[in-house]
Amino acid sequence: GPGPGTSTGRGPAGELPPGAVDVVAEYTRAHLADVITLDGLAGAVNLSPYHFARSFRATTGMTPHAFVTEHRLMVARDRLLRGDASVTGIALSVGFSNISHFRRLFRRRYGLTPAGLRAVAR
């Protein structure tokens, strides 16, 4: 078989190279208000979408989609707590065009609606 230090790219876990998750996180933050596709994420780390999706999950335990959604919700939460922008404006600014979908995901993640979180924080 191949000696130590060589990789066929088919290791058992098939994890991403070091730093790749950081690159994906940076790409996600930079494109938060846009449509983020699997192709776009995979391209940021120079992998095929299929290989990227498998390796990303092996590395982080999350799908790329779940990772992006998590980032969107965290940033939305930050903006809700820090500013006076409308819930709708914040949802749009982090890439949710469907406001009721945003509210539902937000509540599932934080146990409160966006408006509810803001009210509690005041």
C-alpha positions in Angstrom: 0.0 0.0 0.0 1.0 3.7 0.0 3.6 4.6 2.6 3.0 7.1 5.4 2.5 10.7 4.4 0.9 9.8 1.1 -2.8 10.3 0.6 -5.0 8.8 -2.0 -7.7 11.2 -1.0 -9.8 8.3 0.1 -9.0 8.1 3.8 -11.6 6.5 6.0 -12.9 9.7 7.4 -12.3 11.7 4.2 -12.0 14.9 6.2 -11.2 18.4 4.9 -7.7 19.7 4.9 -6.8 21.9 7.9 -8.1 25.4 7.5 -10.8 24.5 5.0 -13.6 24.9 7.5 -12.3 28.4 8.3 -12.3 29.2 4.5 -15.9 28.0 4.3 -16.9 30.1 7.3 -15.3 33.2 5.8 -17.0 32.6 2.5 -20.3 32.1 4.3 -19.9 35.4 6.2 -18.9 37.3 3.0 -21.9 36.0 1.1 -24.5 35.9 3.9 -27.1 38.1 2.1 -26.7 36.1 -1.1 -27.8 32.7 -2.2 -25.0 30.4 -1.1 -24.8 27.2 -3.2 -23.0 23.9 -2.6 -21.0 24.7 -5.8 -20.0 28.0 -4.3 -18.9 26.6 -1.0 -17.0 23.7 -2.7 -15.3 26.1 -5.1 -14.0 28.1 -2.2 -11.9 25.1 -1.1 -11.3 23.7 -4.7 -13.3 20.5 -4.3 -16.1 18.9 -6.2 -19.5 19.5 -4.6 -19.9 15.8 -4.0 -16.6 15.3 -2.3 -16.9 18.6 -0.4 -20.3 17.7 1.0 -19.1 14.3 2.3 -15.8 15.7 3.6 -17.5 18.7 5.3 -19.9 16.4 7.1 -17.1 14.1 8.2 -15.1 17.0 9.5 -17.8 19.1 11.2 -20.7 16.7 11.8 -23.0 19.1 9.9 -24.1 19.3 6.4 -22.9 22.4 4.5 -26.5 23.7 4.4 -26.9 23.3 8.2 -23.6 25.1 8.7 -24.7 28.1 6.6 -28.1 28.2 8.3 -26.4 28.2 11.7 -24.2 31.1 10.7 -27.2 33.1 9.3 -29.1 32.6 12.5 -26.1 33.6 14.7 -25.6 36.8 12.8 -29.3 37.5 12.8 -29.4 37.1 16.6 -26.4 39.4 16.9 -28.1 42.1 14.8 -31.4 41.7 16.6 -29.7 42.3 19.9 -27.4 45.2 18.8 -29.6 47.3 16.5 -33.0 48.6 15.7 -33.3 47.1 12.2 -36.7 45.4 11.6 -36.9 41.7 11.9 -37.7 41.6 8.2 -34.7 43.7 7.3 -32.4 41.5 9.4 -33.8 38.3 7.9 -33.1 39.7 4.4 -29.6 40.9 5.4 -28.6 37.3 6.4 -30.1 35.7 3.3 -33.6 34.6 4.3 -36.2 35.8 1.8 -39.0 33.9 3.4 -39.6 35.7 6.7 -41.9 33.0 8.2 -39.3 30.4 7.4 -36.7 32.6 9.2 -38.9 33.0 12.2 -39.6 29.2 12.4 -35.9 28.3 12.2 -34.9 31.0 14.6 -37.4 29.9 17.2 -36.3 26.2 16.8 -32.7 27.3 17.3 -33.1 29.8 20.2 -36.5 29.0 21.7 -37.9 32.5 21.0 -39.1 34.3 18.0 -36.8 37.1 16.7 -39.2 39.7 18.2 -39.4 37.7 21.4 -35.7 37.6 21.8 -35.4 41.3 21.3 -38.2 42.0 23.8 -36.5 39.8 26.4 -33.1 41.5 25.8 -34.5 45.0 26.3 
